[in-house]
Amino acid sequence: MLERAMKSLASWLAVLLLAHAVFGALRLPGSVALRRLTEIRACEGQGRARYALQLAQLDGADAIATLLATTPEDAVVPIRGVRKGAIEFAPGLLWPRLCVEAAVLPAGERTAAGRPIAAVVLVGDGTTLRLEPR
């Protein structure tokens, strides 16, 4: 009789475990996919730079937008400032433009390695990005 009770208990546990897994699998598309679609729509609506920097509680999306609008894709963007914080986002948001430390670029030159150099420097102070004349 004890053996029969153990088999019955094991069967019920298996049924409950399966029901739990099915319930979780049914919930997954609704909660995870809907949340992800909401994030994608917010990113598309605000723009990649504004969305990424706002999510990280940083400022400087206008500086990134200006560089995207005023520099060709093969440009070199001089950068300067604190290496942590907002400036860490710059290479990914400005891609395929290259971010290069302003101090290593030749003063007064308009090109570096055959690429045009932006007329401004992207300066990061930790939480903010801004543009300054080169």
HUFENCOR-V726711 format. One record per backbone hydrogen bond with DSSP energy under -0.5 kcal/mol. CO is the residue of the C=O (numbers start at 1). NH is the residue of the N-H. Records with the same first field share a line. If there is no record, write none. Layout:
CO->NH + NH
//
This chain:
1->5
2->6
3->7
4->8
5->9
6->10
7->11
8->12
9->13
10->14
11->15
12->16
13->17
14->18
15->19
16->20
17->21
18->22
19->23
20->24
21->25
22->26
23->27
24->28
25->29
26->30
27->31
28->32 + 33
29->34
31->35
32->36
33->37
34->38
35->39
36->40
37->41
38->42
39->43
40->44
41->45
42->46
43->47
47->51
48->52
49->53
50->54
51->55
52->56
53->58
54->57
59->129
60->64
61->65
62->66
63->67
64->68
65->69
66->70
67->71
72->75
75->77 + 98
76->78 + 118
77->100
78->122
79->102
80->124
85->88
86->89 + 90
87->90 + 91
89->93
90->94
91->95
94->97
98->77 + 100
100->79
101->104 + 105
102->105
106->109
110->117
112->115
115->112
116->76
119->134
120->78
121->123 + 132
122->80
123->130
124->82
125->127
126->86
127->59
128->125
130->123
132->121
//
